[in-house]
């Protein structure tokens, strides 16, 4: 037969699906990056519920880089938000 189509997969009781997920330990840098990004989102939305935030965080020892796009009327001290998030993590 030819390539599988959506309709042929629905009819095929032997169709299989692959499920994958990622899990990292508590001290992994990805966890810290998530905490920092969440803190920035929370700070923006707390002061301006209409904020639009699309930010990513990358980090390594001694360095945090936040990139993306933030549209908000709030005045945010990003450095302080980041320092507080790292301290509390």
Secondary structure by P-SEA (a helix, b strand, c coil): cccccaaaaaacccbbbbbbbbbbccccaaaaaaaaaaaaaaaaaaaccccccbbbbbbcccbbbbbcccccccccaaaaaaaaaaaac
